[in-house]
Amino acid sequence: MNAARAAVAARATRNPIDSGRPLVFASYLAPNMLPLYRFITASLGERLGIETHLEVGTSFSQLIDGEVDVAFLCGLPYLRLAKHLEPLAAPVLAGDRYRAQPVYFSDVIVAKDSRFQSFADLRGASWSFNDIDSHSGYLATLVRLLDLGETDQFFGRVVDAGWHQVSIELVAEGRVDASAVDSHVLAVELRNRPELQNRLRVIESLGPSPIQPVVARRALDARLRREIRAALVQMPTDRLREDMVERLVPITDRSYDPIRKMLAKVNRASLSLRASGQPIGRPSESRR
């Protein structure tokens, strides 16, 4: 093993508590969720009596080489990194549609005055997605196309928006016809920007699907992982509800089997969407 690889391996197995560094959290999800993740990170630090730090993730490799210990991560990249990560907990969103389960939807949005009434009406329409590693914005769309017996020729122009919030703005401004957006991200954005209520309309909801997990790298001390999970499920609910979360509940790898099945279905069909041009949003892996 060369010196560089040895350094990465040592960092990946290092216990942050023993080394005296903070427990590093990272978000690989939508920016409008950051206030919630800051609260969770700080609350865990207080409960466990350790220093914590939240940053915006820039590469999934950070979870493998030990730069990041705990992450807020989409279910799709979690599955691709499952041998390195342990799912700890996931949010239960507020609202009857979620039926008190850790699930969410992909809401298909169009402009308020759009002629489109359903997903099937979108043949030839322009479409935006947030990232190819997003379940709600990308994989769920491919599964819907397969269910309709369609191909990658269904849409007209396809845009890589880079973020769900960029997709929302593109649709609201009429620059693209439609997009599939994480229902939690959409609800928070509508709360933060109430004027969007008069500019957007949901024509279909794909799902429900298992919601994004909070994960820890498996190289992290097992006792610490158990303590983090326990602290997550005991999180104060009053503050969580400010961001439309009822509570956090424990989850396991099997919780994400429905997404595994969807991914396998899409892979068998070799279906993908090819965007025209460069991503509009910030070009990094933290765009879910």
N, C-alpha and C positions, 0 to 999 in steps of 0.2 A: 504494500500500500504506500503510495507516495505521500509526501508531507501534506499537500493540499487536501487529499482525500482523508487522511488521518485527522486533520483538524476539523473537517466537517463532521466526521463520525463522532469525534469527542464532543463537539458542541451539541449534536443531536441527542446524545444520551445524558447530557449534563442536567442535573437537578437544579433549577433556578434558585431554590431555597438554599441549597448547600453552597452555591457559587456566590450568593449575595446579590444577584441581579434581580430586577423585578420579574414577576410573572407576566409575560408578554401576550396580550390578546390582539387579534387583528380581525377587521371586518373585510370580507370579500363580497359584500352585498351593497344594496343601494345606499347612496349618501344620505337620503332623508331618514334612514334608520339609525344614523350615528348617535343621536341623543339617547336613544334607548340602549344602545350598546355601551355608551359611556357610563350610563347609570349601572348597568349590570356589572361592568368591569370594576367600577369603584365599590359597589356594594359587596362583591365577592372579596375584594381586598380587605374591607372592614371586617367582614364576618370571619375570614380566615386569619386575620392579623398579619397579612403580608402586603408588600408593595406590588401594585399592579400597574400596567401601562397598556393603553389601547392605541393602535395605529391602524392606518388603512393598508391592507395587504396589497402587495404589488406583484407577487408571484406565488403560485402554490408550492414551489420548491422551498419556501420559507418554513412550511410545515414539516418538511422532510429533514432539512438540515439543522433544525433546532432554533432558528431565528424567531419563530412564533410558537407559543406553547398551546394556546387555546384560540379557536377561531369561530366566527359566525360565517357559515359556509353554505352554499347552495347544495342541494341533495345530489345533483348530477356530478360535480367534481368530487364530492365526498365518495361516491361509489368508485370512482377511478383511483382514489387514494386510500381506500378502505383498509388496506393492509398496514398503513402507517397511522391511521387515526381511529379513535374510539368516539362514537357518538354518545354524548352525555345527557342532553336534555333538548327539548324543543318547545316553542311557544304554542299555547292554545289561544287563538285569536278571539276577540269579542265579536259577538254576532251570531244570530240563530243559524246562519248558513253553515257555520263550522261545527255545529252539534257537539261542542265541548271536546273536540278532538284536535290533535296537533296536525292539522291539514290547512291547505290554502287552495286558491283557484288561480287560473290564468284568465283574467278578464279581457275579452276581445273588445277593444274600444274603437270607435269611429267618431267623427265630428258630429255635433248635435244635429246639424241639418243634412247629414249624409243620406244618400239613397239606400245604403246597405242596411239590411234588416237581419241578416244571419251570416254565419261564417261561409256557408255555401254560396252566398251572393258575391263573395269577394273574388271570383275568378277574374283574372286580368287586372286586379287592383294593385296599387302600390302598398308595400308592407314593410314595416320595420321590426327588427328584433334587437335585443340588447346585447346578446353575446352567445356564441355557439356553445359555451359551457353552462348556459342557463337552462334549467328545466322549464320554468314557467314561461320564459320568453322564446325558447327555441325548440326544445324536445317536445313539449306539449303540442306545439304547432304541427310538428312532423307527424305525431301520432294522430292528430285530427285529420290531416291530409290522407293518411293511410286508411283511416276509418271511412272516409268518403270515397275511397278508391281513386284518389288523385295522385299526382306526381309533383316533381319540383317545377313543372311548367305551369302550375296553377296560378301563381301570382304573376303580376307584371314586373315592375321594378321592385327590387328588394334592397333595403337599406340596413346596414349595420349601424345602429344608433349609438352603441357604446354603453348606454345606461337606460334603465326603464324610464327615468325622469325625462331623458331626451326624447324617447319614443312618445311619451305623453305630450310633450310640447310639439313635436312634429305633427301629430294627429290634430291637436287643438288648433294649430296654425294652418291646417289644410295642406301641409307639405308632403304628407303621405296619407293614404286612405285609412289604414288600420294597423293595429298592433295588438299582440297579446302581452299583458302586463300583470305582474304579481299583484294579487288582490289586496295584500296588506300595503304594499308600496303605493298603490293607487288610492286606497282609503286615506293614508297619511297625507299624500300630496293634495287630495281634495280638501282635507281639513286645513292644511297649511295655505292653500290657495283656493278659497271658496269660489272665486270667479270661474274656475274650471268647470264647476257644476253646470254652467250654462253653455259650455263649449264642447262637452264630451257626452258620449252615450255608450253604454255597454250593450252589445248585441248578442253576446254568448259568453258563457263561462265554461272553461275547460277544467275538468277535475271533479271532485277534489283529489289532491295529491299530498303525500307526506311533506310537511313544511320543512324549511331549512333547519338543520341541526346546529347545536353548539357542540363542537368537537374538540378533543384534546389529542395531541400526538401520543402514540402508544409508548414511546420511549420515556415519557414523563413518569415520574414515580407513581406506582399504582395507588398508594395510599392517598397521595395528593389528588389524583384523578377522582377517587371516591369522595374526598372532601369537597371538591369543586362541584361534583354532581349533586351532593346533598345541599350545598349552599344555593345552587341554582333553583332547585325545586322548593326551597324555603324563601325565595326572593319576596320582598314586600310587594303585595299586589296593588296597593294604591298607586304607586309610581308607574308600575307596568301598564295600568289601565290608561294612563295619559297617552300612551302610544298604542292603544287598542289591543293590548295583550292581557288576557285574564290571569294567566299563570304560566309557569314553565313546568313541564312534566318529564319524567325520565323516559328515555327511548333506547332502543338497541339497533344493531345493524339490520335485523330483520324488518324493522319498521320501514326500511327503504326498498324492500322487495318489489312493491308496485312500480317504482321508478326503474329498477333493474329490468323488469319485464318489458316496460315501454322502450327502454334503450335497446334491449335485444331485438324487439320487433322492428325498430327503425334500422338497426344494423343489418338485419336479414334482408331488408328491402333496399339497403344501400341508398337511403334517402337523405338528402341534405338540401340546404338553401344556400345559394351563392349570391352574396351581396355585390352590387355594382359600386365601385369606388372604395375609398378608405373609410374606416370607422369614423363616425362623427364625434363620438365622445372620446374621453381620454384613453389612449391605446395601452391598456394594461389588462392583467387578468382579473382585476378587482372591479368588475363591471356588472355583476349580477343585480 
